Amino acid sequence: MIDHGAGLINVPLDKWDVWNDLISKYYLSGDMKTLKDWTYVNGIQGVTFDHKQNLPKPDINPEDYE
């Protein structure tokens, strides 16, 4: 994630109970929405989203990662 500018998932220790509950529900249901939304708010560090900028998409060549 870090290499591609996506930040780092780091769930604070005081939120592990919620994280474990959400990830268990995801494993049982396959529904990722609640887990993903919660993780974006509580568990991703190193990225600041600025939706007001019209930045170009990065040019990624999959062959660079083989």
VOGULUM-567576 format. One record per atom (N, C-alpha, C, O): atom name; x, y, z. Coordinates in pm, whole numbers, always signed. Layout:
# residues N
R   site        x        y        z
R     CA        X        Y        Z
...
//
This chain:
# residues 66
R   site        x        y        z
R      N      +82     -119       +0
R     CA       +0       +0       +0
R      C      +87     +126       +0
R      O      +60     +221      -73
R      N     +190     +125      +82
R     CA     +273     +244      +94
R      C     +341     +276      -38
R      O     +345     +392      -80
R      N     +395     +174     -105
R     CA     +466     +194     -231
R      C     +379     +259     -337
R      O     +430     +326     -427
R      N     +249     +240     -328
R     CA     +157     +293     -429
R      C      +82     +417     -379
R      O      -17     +457     -440
R      N     +130     +476     -271
R     CA      +71     +600     -222
R      C      -63     +585     -153
R      O     -138     +681     -140
R      N      -93     +463     -108
R     CA     -224     +440      -48
R      C     -223     +448     +105
R      O     -327     +429     +167
R      N     -108     +475     +165
R     CA     -103     +485     +310
R      C      -77     +351     +375
R      O      -25     +259     +312
R      N     -112     +341     +500
R     CA      -84     +223     +580
R      C     -205     +195     +669
R      O     -259     +286     +732
R      N     -246      +68     +674
R     CA     -353      +31     +767
R      C     -289      +12     +904
R      O     -201      -72     +922
R      N     -335      +90    +1000
R     CA     -284      +84    +1136
R      C     -400     +111    +1231
R      O     -432     +226    +1260
R      N     -461       +5    +1277
R     CA     -576      +19    +1367
R      C     -523      +43    +1509
R      O     -449      -40    +1562
R      N     -561     +154    +1571
R     CA     -516     +183    +1707
R      C     -562      +73    +1804
R      O     -670      +17    +1789
R      N     -478      +45    +1903
R     CA     -509      -61    +1998
R      C     -643      -43    +2067
R      O     -712     -142    +2094
R      N     -681      +80    +2094
R     CA     -809     +102    +2164
R      C     -930      +79    +2073
R      O    -1044      +89    +2119
R      N     -906      +49    +1945
R     CA    -1017      +22    +1852
R      C    -1014     -121    +1798
R      O    -1090     -155    +1708
R      N     -926     -204    +1854
R     CA     -915     -341    +1805
R      C    -1043     -422    +1826
R      O    -1076     -506    +1743
R      N    -1116     -397    +1933
R     CA    -1241     -470    +1956
R      C    -1339     -446    +1841
R      O    -1401     -540    +1790
R      N    -1352     -321    +1801
R     CA    -1441     -288    +1689
R      C    -1387     -349    +1560
R      O    -1463     -409    +1484
R      N    -1256     -334    +1536
R     CA    -1192     -388    +1415
R      C    -1217     -539    +1405
R      O    -1256     -589    +1299
R      N    -1193     -612    +1514
R     CA    -1212     -757    +1513
R      C    -1358     -794    +1487
R      O    -1385     -890    +1415
R      N    -1450     -721    +1544
R     CA    -1592     -746    +1520
R      C    -1627     -724    +1373
R      O    -1696     -806    +1312
R      N    -1579     -612    +1317
R     CA    -1611     -581    +1177
R      C    -1546     -680    +1081
R      O    -1608     -720     +983
R      N    -1423     -719    +1108
R     CA    -1356     -811    +1017
R      C    -1419     -951    +1026
R      O    -1425    -1023     +927
R      N    -1465     -988    +1145
R     CA    -1536    -1116    +1159
R      C    -1666    -1116    +1080
R      O    -1699    -1213    +1013
R      N    -1740    -1006    +1089
R     CA    -1865     -995    +1012
R      C    -1837     -998     +862
R      O    -1915    -1057     +786
R      N    -1727     -936     +820
R     CA    -1690     -940     +678
R      C    -1661    -1084     +635
R      O    -1710    -1128     +531
R      N    -1582    -1157     +713
R     CA    -1549    -1295     +678
R      C    -1674    -1382     +668
R      O    -1681    -1470     +583
R      N    -1771    -1357     +755
R     CA    -1893    -1437     +755
R      C    -1991    -1399     +644
R      O    -2062    -1484     +591
R      N    -1994    -1271     +608
R     CA    -2095    -1225     +511
R      C    -2039    -1196     +373
R      O    -2111    -1204     +273
R      N    -1910    -1161     +365
R     CA    -1852    -1120     +238
R      C    -1882     -975     +203
R      O    -1838     -926      +99
R      N    -1956     -907     +289
R     CA    -1991     -766     +267
R      C    -1882     -678     +328
R      O    -1868     -671     +450
R      N    -1807     -610     +243
R     CA    -1692     -532     +287
R      C    -1724     -385     +317
R      O    -1641     -316     +375
R      N    -1841     -337     +280
R     CA    -1868     -193     +287
R      C    -1848     -134     +426
R      O    -1776      -34     +440
R      N    -1907     -192     +528
R     CA    -1896     -137     +663
R      C    -1751     -139     +711
R      O    -1702      -41     +767
R      N    -1682     -251     +688
R     CA    -1542     -263     +727
R      C    -1456     -161     +654
R      O    -1371      -96     +715
R      N    -1477     -147     +524
R     CA    -1397      -53     +445
R      C    -1422      +91     +487
R      O    -1327     +168     +503
R      N    -1546     +128     +506
R     CA    -1579     +265     +549
R      C    -1516     +296     +685
R      O    -1458     +403     +704
R      N    -1528     +203     +779
R     CA    -1472     +223     +912
R      C    -1319     +233     +905
R      O    -1259     +317     +972
R      N    -1258     +148     +825
R     CA    -1112     +148     +813
R      C    -1060     +278     +754
R      O     -959     +330     +800
R      N    -1128     +332     +653
R     CA    -1086     +460     +596
R      C    -1085     +570     +701
R      O     -997     +656     +700
R      N    -1183     +568     +790
R     CA    -1193     +673     +892
R      C    -1097     +648    +1009
R      O    -1038     +743    +1061
R      N    -1082     +522    +1050
R     CA    -1012     +492    +1175
R      C     -876     +425    +1161
R      O     -797     +427    +1256
R      N     -847     +366    +1047
R     CA     -727     +282    +1041
R      C     -627     +311     +932
R      O     -529     +237     +921
R      N     -646     +413     +850
R     CA     -549     +442     +745
R      C     -472     +567     +783
R      O     -530     +671     +813
R      N     -340     +554     +780
R     CA     -254     +667     +813
R      C     -160     +695     +697
R      O     -119     +603     +626
R      N     -127     +820     +678
R     CA      -28     +857     +579
R      C      -85     +911     +450
R      O       -9     +946     +360
R      N     -217     +920     +439
R     CA     -278     +973     +318
R      C     -380    +1079     +358
R      O     -461    +1058     +448
R      N     -376    +1191     +290
R     CA     -477    +1293     +308
R      C     -551    +1306     +176
R      O     -493    +1343      +75
R      N     -679    +1276     +178
R     CA     -759    +1282      +57
R      C     -807    +1424      +35
R      O     -867    +1485     +124
R      N     -782    +1477      -83
R     CA     -830    +1609     -121
R      C     -908    +1592     -250
R      O     -850    +1594     -359
R      N    -1039    +1576     -238
R     CA    -1123    +1547     -354
R      C    -1148    +1670     -440
R      O    -1213    +1659     -544
R      N    -1098    +1785     -399
R     CA    -1122    +1906     -475
R      C    -1019    +1926     -586
R      O    -1040    +2007     -677
R      N     -909    +1855     -581
R     CA     -807    +1868     -684
R      C     -838    +1776     -800
R      O     -888    +1665     -781
R      N     -809    +1821     -919
R     CA     -825    +1739    -1039
R      C     -688    +1689    -1083
R      O     -634    +1733    -1184
R      N     -632    +1598    -1005
R     CA     -501    +1544    -1036
R      C     -512    +1433    -1139
R      O     -609    +1358    -1138
R      N     -413    +1422    -1228
R     CA     -417    +1313    -1326
R      C     -392    +1180    -1257
R      O     -323    +1174    -1155
R      N     -447    +1074    -1313
R     CA     -424     +941    -1261
R      C     -279     +903    -1291
R      O     -226     +938    -1396
R      N     -214     +831    -1200
R     CA      -77     +789    -1226
R      C      -72     +687    -1339
R      O     -164     +608    -1358
R      N      +36     +691    -1414
R     CA      +56     +596    -1522
R      C     +131     +476    -1466
R      O     +253     +482    -1447
R      N      +60     +368    -1440
R     CA     +119     +250    -1380
R      C     +129     +140    -1485
R      O      +31     +106    -1550
R      N     +248      +87    -1500
R     CA     +272      -22    -1593
R      C     +290     -150    -1513
R      O     +387     -161    -1438
R      N     +198     -248    -1525
R     CA     +209     -372    -1448
R      C     +340     -445    -1470
R      O     +385     -519    -1382
R      N     +403     -426    -1586
R     CA     +529     -494    -1613
R      C     +640     -445    -1520
R      O     +739     -516    -1500
R      N     +625     -327    -1464
R     CA     +724     -275    -1371
R      C     +727     -353    -1240
R      O     +822     -340    -1163
R      N     +624     -434    -1214
R     CA     +612     -505    -1087
R      C     +622     -655    -1102
R      O     +585     -729    -1012
R      N     +672     -700    -1214
R     CA     +687     -846    -1234
R      C     +822     -893    -1190
R      O     +852    -1012    -1200
//
